[in-house]
Amino acid sequence: MVKADLKVELRQRYCPVCRIDTQHAVLFQLHFGRRGRVERQDELSSGCSICNPDRYWGLKLATEFDQEKFLAERWMPKVS
């Protein structure tokens, strides 16, 4: 049986809108195997701190506290 969890990382990335390297909040869904190891890590969403600050701060501040909210509000696809 595979268990999934969400994780947010802050990374420097090239933003095609801003055309420079900017800080991004990247949302990952981690899939754990039977022994508790990460089997797969899928990127679900990201937000640039300059051109998309609402998504950036939403991912950065709220995901770890209320993961179901992001699924309910369709911020990311539901992956089984």
C-alpha positions as CSV (number, residue, x, y, z in Angstrom):
1,M,0.0,0.0,0.0
2,V,1.3,3.4,-0.9
3,K,0.8,6.4,1.3
4,A,1.1,10.0,-0.1
5,D,2.1,13.2,1.7
6,L,2.7,16.8,0.6
7,K,5.9,18.8,1.0
8,V,6.8,22.4,0.0
9,E,10.4,23.3,-0.9
10,L,11.8,26.8,-1.7
11,R,14.0,26.7,-4.8
12,Q,15.7,29.1,-7.1
13,R,14.3,28.6,-10.6
14,Y,14.2,30.3,-14.0
15,C,10.7,31.9,-14.4
16,P,9.6,32.2,-18.0
17,V,7.3,35.1,-17.1
18,C,9.9,37.2,-15.3
19,R,12.8,35.9,-17.4
20,I,15.2,35.7,-14.5
21,D,16.0,33.2,-11.7
22,T,13.6,33.8,-8.9
23,Q,12.5,32.2,-5.6
24,H,9.8,29.6,-6.2
25,A,7.6,27.6,-3.7
26,V,7.3,24.1,-5.2
27,L,4.7,21.7,-4.0
28,F,5.6,18.0,-4.1
29,Q,3.5,15.0,-3.4
30,L,5.6,12.2,-1.8
31,H,4.6,8.6,-2.3
32,F,6.0,6.3,0.4
33,G,6.4,2.6,0.1
34,R,5.9,-0.2,2.7
35,R,9.2,0.5,4.4
36,G,8.6,4.2,4.8
37,R,11.0,5.3,2.0
38,V,10.0,7.8,-0.6
39,E,9.3,5.8,-3.8
40,R,8.2,8.7,-6.0
41,Q,8.1,12.5,-5.8
42,D,5.7,14.3,-8.1
43,E,5.7,18.1,-8.6
44,L,2.2,19.3,-8.4
45,S,2.4,23.1,-8.5
46,S,4.8,26.0,-8.1
47,G,4.5,29.7,-7.5
48,C,7.0,32.5,-8.4
49,S,7.6,35.0,-5.6
50,I,7.6,37.9,-8.1
51,C,4.9,37.3,-10.7
52,N,2.6,35.0,-8.7
53,P,3.0,36.0,-5.0
54,D,-0.5,34.8,-3.9
55,R,0.3,31.2,-4.9
56,Y,3.9,31.5,-3.6
57,W,2.8,32.6,-0.1
58,G,-0.2,30.2,-0.1
59,L,2.1,27.3,-0.8
60,K,4.8,28.5,1.5
61,L,2.7,29.2,4.5
62,A,-0.4,27.1,4.5
63,T,0.3,23.7,2.8
64,E,2.0,22.0,5.7
65,F,-0.9,23.0,8.1
66,D,-4.0,22.3,5.9
67,Q,-3.3,19.9,3.1
68,E,-6.9,19.1,2.5
69,K,-7.7,22.7,1.8
70,F,-5.5,22.7,-1.2
71,L,-7.1,19.6,-2.6
72,A,-10.6,20.9,-1.9
73,E,-9.9,24.3,-3.6
74,R,-8.4,22.6,-6.6
75,W,-5.0,24.2,-6.2
76,M,-3.5,20.9,-7.5
77,P,-4.7,17.7,-9.0
78,K,-5.8,14.8,-6.8
79,V,-3.4,12.0,-7.5
80,S,-4.1,8.5,-6.0
